[in-house]
Amino acid sequence: MPTTARLRDILAAHEKAANLKSAALKTIVEDWQFVDSGLHGTEHLERSGLDYHSRIVTSAYTEEFGQSGQHRWHRDRNGNTSPTSDLDDTSFIAVRVLEDAADPKNDVTVAGQTTGDKPAYVLQVKRPYYRHPEWIYYDAASGNVVRVEYFQGSDRIVSTYDDFRTVDGVTQPWHVHDAWWDRALDDDWHIVSFHAGAPIAPGTFAQPANTMATNAALTRDALQAQFFALMPVIRLKIGDRGLDFELNSAEPRSFIDRDVAAQLNLPTYGQATQLTTGDPWEYWTRIPDADVGPVHLHDFAIMATTFRFNPSWSTKVVGVLGYDFFASNVVHVDYANKTVEVIPEKMFAGDKPVQGGIELPFQLDDGVPFVPMQIGTAYTDRVIVNCAEPFTYVFGPFADAHADQIQEVHSQGRSRRFVPFADEGAYGTEADVWVSQVSDLLFSIADYQNLMILTTNFPYGTSGKGVDAMVGNDYLHFFDLYFDYPHNRFIVRPNKWFYETFKKS
C-alpha cells in the first residue's frame, strides 16, 4: 500500500538499528551452520577491514577464501591455492551487503508499505548494469532489513532475515533463509558464535600453501592419450574402469558426467542432484581413488554435471580434468607427436628446464592461466591458454575497445555457436560468434599476420579483471606446452610445425 514515509527517514532508522558506524565492526569473528541445496556444513569467517579469511567445511569438501591487502586468494575443494581477481560471493552468502539502498550510485525509490501485524517499508533499488531492480523490506518498527527480493537471470530469489540479536554492540539477524526459484536449491543459515572488536593476527589472512591429496609423478611418463582436432584426451583409471577425460587448461575445476558418477556410486552427501521438476542439477562429489598414468588421485573432488562428448565412434569422453590435475604436476602437451606426459617436479627445479624453451610472462587467476598477446597493435595480458579449444576467441569488450584493430568481416555474418565454457547447469553454452580480421597476432615469438579470428559477445570473466581473449589450438599447436604450476611458470618450445611454417623476420 502507499506510504508517506520518506526515503531518508527509512535509511536513517536502519543505520541506527544496525549500528553501522560501530567501532566493533572493525574486526569480526563468526561461525555459521548452514544447509545449502541439501548439503550441510559450517563456515568460519574472520574479518578485519577489507581483509578476511573464510573456511567452509562440509562432509564433501573444505574450501577457503581470503584477502590480505590487495591480494585475494582461493583454496579450492582439492586443496589447491591460487591468487584470484574474481569477486568472492561464496564467503558472504549469509552476511551479504544490505546497504544497496544507501549506495549513492543506485537509483532508489520508496515503493510503498506492506500490510499486516509487522508492516515494512519497501524500497525499490535499481543498480547500474542490472536488468531487474531489487526490493528491500525495512521493518517499520525497528528499521532492520527483514526481506530482500531480487533476480538472478530470469529467476526471483527471496531472502528473509530474522532472530535479530545484539552482541558486542552489533545488531544483526542470526537466521537467514534464501528461497530460490526451485525449493531444492534453498539455503538456510544460523549464527552459532559471534564476536566483534577483538584483535586478529595479521597472518590469519595470508595465502596458504597447497594441500591437495595427490601423489604427483615420480617418473617421467607419457599418459595414455588421444588427440581430436588437436584436443588432448587422456585415460583416467577408476577401479577396473578406464574412462576418457578431456584435458583442459582453461577450466578451474574438473567435471564428470552425472550418469557415469551414478554408475560409479560416487557420493552425493545429501546435496540436491535434481530439481523438483526432475530436471538434473550439478553437484559436487568425490572419486575415492584414481590413476592418471603415474599420478594417483585420492579423494578427488569433482563436479558431476551433464557432459556428453563423442569425438569418434569408439571414444566417449565422460569428463574434464582442469586445474585440479595441473596444479601438482608438470604437464607437457606435445601436439606434433600427439603425446601428453607428466614430469616429476624435481626435474623442473632449475632455471631452464626445457632446452630451447621460452618462459612466457604468466599468472594464475583462480586456477586459470593468463599470458600476454598482441592483437593488431593492442596489447593485453588477459589471454587464457586453452589447450582443449580448437579456436582462438576475442571477447566483446576488448573487440569493442579496439574496433579499428579487430574488424568484423560482414560477409561472414553472425551465428549461434556452442562454446565449451562452463555455466551453472551444464558444461557449455551458446553464444553469438562472428569472424573478424586482424593485421597481426603476436603469441610468444610467433607473429600470425593478416588472419581471421573468431569474436564473441559472450561475457566471459565478467567479475574480477575480466578476460580479453582466449588462445586455442589453432595457434598453440606450433609449440610444445609445459604447464609448470608447481614453479608458477608456463613454458613453450617451438616444434617442427613452427619451423615448417614461420620465417625469421
N, C-alpha and C positions, 0 to 999 in steps of 0.2 A: 504494500500500500504506500501512497505518497507520504513524505515526511518533511517537516520544516527544519530538521537538524542540519547544521552547516558542516561542510567538509572539515574545516579547520578545528571545529569543536570535537568532532569524532576522532580525528587523529591525535589531538591533544589528550583526550581521555585515554586513548590506547597507550600513548607514550608514558603517561603517568602510571597506568596499571602495570605495564611491563617493566617499568623502571629501567628504560633503555640506556640511561646515562649513568647507571650504577658503576662504581669503580670495581665492584666484584666481577663484572663481565670481562675484565682483562684476562683472567685465566679461568678455565672451566675444566673439570674432570667429571665425566659422567659415564654411566653404564646403562645399557638398554637391553631388553629382551624383545624379540620380535618373531612374528610368523609372516613369511613373505611367500605367497603362492604355494602355501602348504609346507614350506621349509622353515623349520625352527632354528633360531640362532641367537647370538648375542653380539653386541658391539660395545667396545671400549673406546671412548673418544676423549682426547686431551687437546685443549686449545689454549694458545697464548697469542693474542692479537691475531695476525693472519697465519701464524704458524700452527700446525696441527698434526696429529697422528691418530689414525683410526685403525682398529683391529677388529675385523668381522669374522666370527667363528660360527660355523655350522657343522653338522655331522658329515657334510660332504666336502668342506674345504675351509681354509683360512685365507683371507685376503686382507691386504693392508694398503693404506693410502697415507700420504703425508706431504707436508711442505715446510721447508726451512728457508726463511728469507725469500729469495726469488726462485729457489729450486724446488720443483714439485716432483714427486715420485710415486710409483705404484709397484707393489709386490703382488704378483698375480696368484691364482689358485694353485699353481705348481711351485711357488716359492721363488720365481724369477723376478728380480727387481730391475726396473728401468726408469730413467727420467721420463717425464711426460709434460706436455704443454696443454693437455686436454683439461677441461673443467671437470672437477670431481663432483658428480651429482649422486654418487653412491653413499659417501660417508654422511651426508647431511639430509638423508631422506626424512628422518624423524625431526630434525632441527632445522628444516628448510627456512630460508628467509621469508618473513611475513610482512616485510615493510615496503612492498611494491607500491602501495597507495601513497606512501610518503616520499617516494623517489621522484624528484622534480622532472626527470626526463619522461615520465609516464603521464598519459592523459587520464585524469581521474574525475569521475562524476558521482554524485550521490544518486543511486538508482531508486532507493526507497527504504521501506522498513517492513520486516516480517511481522506477522500477527502471531498470537498465541501467548502462553504463560511467560516465555522468555524471549521477548522481541529483540531483534538485532537490526542494526543499520547495515545496508548493503551498498558497497562501493563497487562501481564498475571501473576496472583498470585496463587501459589499452597500452600495451607495451610496444615499443618500436620493433618493427620487423615481424611481429606476431600476427597471424591471420585473425585469431579469435581473441576477445578480451577475457579476463578472469574476473570473478566476483568474490569479494572478500566480505565476510559477515562479522561485524563487531557487536558483541553483546552490549545492549543499550544500558544495562545497569552497571557493568564492571569495566567496559572498554576493551575486554580481551577479544582476540580473534578466535571465533568458535567454529568457523567453517570457511572453506575455500573451494570454489568450483572453477575448473579450468579445462582446457582441451589439450590433448596430445594427438596431433594429427586431426582426425575427424571424431575422436572419441573423448567423451566427457569423463573426468575423474573428479570425485567429491571427497575432500579431506575434512575430517571433523576432529576437533580438539576439545578435550575435557579433563576432569580431575586436576584443576589448577591448584598449584601449591606454591608457597613462598619459602625458599630455602636459601640461606646465605644472601638474603636481600634480592633474590631473583625470583620473579613470578613467571611461571610458565605451565603449559599443560603437561601432565605426566602420562597422558594417554593420547595417542594419535592413531586414527584409522583412515585408511585410504580405500574407498570403494571404486574399483575400476569398472570399465565397460563390460567386463565379464567377471563374475564373482570368484572364479577360480584363481584370479590374479590378485585378489585383495591382500593387503598387508596391514598388520596391526603391531603397534609399538608401545612399550611401557618402560618408563624410567624405573630402575631398581636402586640407583645410587647417584647422588649429585652433590658436587662440592664446587664452590666458586671462591676466587680470591687468593687461593694458596699458590705458592711458587711452584714452578715446574722446571725441572732440569733441562737446559738447552739441548743436550744430547738426545732428548726424547724424540726430536723431530728430524734427526739426521737419517739419510737414506741407508737402509740396512743392506747386508750382503745377501747374495742368492742362497737359497736353502733347498733347491729343487731336489726331489728324491729320485735321482737317476744315477746310473753308473756310466760315466762318459767312456768313450772309446779308449781302449788300452793299446790297440794296434791299429795301424792304418789299413783300412779295408774298404773295398768297393761294395756298395749296397746292391741288393737285387733291385734293378731299376729298369724302367722303360721310358721312352720319350715319345710324346704325342704332340705334334705341332710344336716341338721344342719344349713342351711342358714335362718336367720330371715327375714320374710316378714311382714310388718305392713301396716295397713289401714290408708290412708290419705283421709279425707273428704273435698271435694271442692264443695260448694253449696249443692245440693242434691245427689251428686255422691260420692260413696265410691270407692277409687282406691287403688290398692295394689302396694307398693313400697318395693324394696329390701333395707334393712338396711346395709350399707357398711362403716365400719370404715376406710377403706383404700382410700376412694375417697375424694379428697379435695373440690369437688363441687357436686351438685345434678343434676339429669337428669330427663327428662320426654320424653316419646315417642312423636315425632313430630306430628303424626296423632291425638293423644289424645290432644295435645296442640291446634291443629286446631279445634277439636271438642269443646274445652272449650273456644274458641275465645280468646286465650291468645295473647297479642300484639306482633308485630314484630318490632315496632318502625322504620320501613323503612329498617331494615337490610336485606341483601340478605338471602333468605331461600332455594334457589336452584341455580345451575349453569346455564349458558346459554344453556347447553345441556339438561336441565330439570332435571338433577340428583339432589337429595336432598343435602342440606348443613346444618350443625348445626348452631344454632343461640341462642342468649340469650333472655329470655322472663321473665315475672313476673306473679306469682299467686297472685291475689289481697288479698284473704283470704283463709286460710285452717286450719283445725284442725287435730292434731295427738293426740288422747286421750285428756289429759288436756292441751296440748301445742297448742297455737294459733300462726300461722304464718301469718304475714301481709306483703304484697308487697315482697313476697319471690322470689328472683332472682334464676332462674333455667335454665339449658341449654336444649333446645329442640333438640333431635337427634334421630337417628334410634335405637329403643330399643324394641325388641320383645322377650319375655321370658314367656313360659307357663310351669311352673313346674308340673302342673297337669291339667286334663281335665276341672276342674272347677275354676282354678285360672289363671288369666292373670296379670303378673307383668308388669307395664307400666312405671316404673322409678326407680330411686335410690335416697335415702336420704343419703348424705355423711356428711362431716364436718359441713356443714351449720346447720344441725339438732343437731349434738353432741355438738356444741360449747357453747350453752347457757343452756344446761341441763346436769343433771347426768343421764346417761343411764345404765341400768342394764340388761345384757343378761344372762338368766338362761337356759342353754341347757337341763339340766336334767328334768326340769319341763316345758320346752317349753314355756317360758314366756319372755316378754320384758316389762320393766317398766321404767317410768321416775320418778325421785325422786327430790323433791324440793332442791334447792341449800343449803338452810339454814340447812337442815337435815344432810348435809355433811360438815358442817363448822368445825367440830372438827378434832383432830389429828388422831383418829382411828374410822372412821365412820362405818366400817364393822367388826363385831366380827369374828375373825379368818381370816381376810383378810390380804393379803400380798401386800404391795405397791412396785411395781417394779420401778427401775430407768426408767425414761420416758422422752421423749422430743417430742414436736410437731414441724414438719418441713413443713411449708406451709399447715397446716391442716392435715397432715398425721402423725399418731402415730408411734414412733420408740421405741423399747425396746431391751435390750441385750439378747443374746443367745450364747451358746457354741455349736459348731458343730464339732464333733471329739474333738480335742484339740485346735481348732481355735476359738478364741473369737471375737465377733463383737457386736457393739451396733447399727448397721444399719439394724434392722429387723422390717419390717412393720407388725402391727397387723391387720389382715383382717378377720372380723367375717362373711364375705359373701363368702369366698373362701373355697371350700371343702378340698383343699390340701395345703401342705407346699411346697414352692419352694426355691431352692438355685439358685442364678443368676450367669451367666457365669464367670465374672471376679473373683468373690470370689472362685468359684469352681476351676478355673484355678490356682489361687494362692495357693490353698490348695489341690492339686490333690492327695497328699498322704493320706489325711483325707476323701476326698469325691471321691470315686472310682466308675467310671461308670460300670454298670452291662451290659456287652456287649451282653449277650444273649437276653436281652430285646429289644435292638435296639433303634433307634430314630424314632420319628413320629412327624407329624404336629398336633398341638392341639390348639383348641380355648381357649384363656385365657382372662378373663374379665378385662383387663387393658385398660383404655380409650385411644383412639388415636384421630386423627384430624377429621375423617369422621364418626365414629360410636363408640359405646361402646363395645370395644373388638377388639382383633386382633388374628392372628395365629402366632405361634412360634414353633421352634423345641424344643421338650421335650424328655428327656430320664430319666431312673431310675439310681440312684446312691445309694451306700451303705455307711453308716457312723457308727462308733462304738458307738457314744453317741450323743444325742441331749438334752442339758440341757435348760429347759424353766421353770422359777420360781423355784419351789422345785422339779420338775419332771425331772427324768433322763430316757429318752427313749433310750434303748440300742439295738445295732445291728439291725438297722432299714433301710428300703428302703425309699428314699426321691427323689422327682422329681427335676430335674435340667433343666434349660432352658438357651439358649443363648440370650434370649430377653433382649435388652439394657434398662432395667427399671431404671429410675433415672440417666440418663447419665449426667445431669447437676448437679450443686451443689456437695454434698458429695457422691452421688450415693446410691444404695441400694444393700445390700449383700444377703438378704433373705426375705422371707415373710412367716409368720407363719399363717396357716389356721386352719380350724375347726377340722382337723384330730387330732390335738394336743391341740387346745384351748378348746375342748368340755369337758375336765376333770375339768374345772374351771367355776365358775361364773365370769363374767367380769363386772367391774364397770368402765365406762369411765367418769371420773370426770374432764372434761376440765375446768369448772369454777374455780377449785382449782389446775389446772395444775398437775393432777396425774392420774395414772392408777392402779387399784387395782384388784387382782384376789383372789378368795377363792376356795380351793379345794371342789369339790362337791361329791356326793355319788359315781359317776363313778370313781373318783380318788381313793377313799379308797377301792373300789372293785378291782382295777387294780394294784395299786402300793404297794410295800412292803417297810417298813422302812429299810434304809441302815445301 
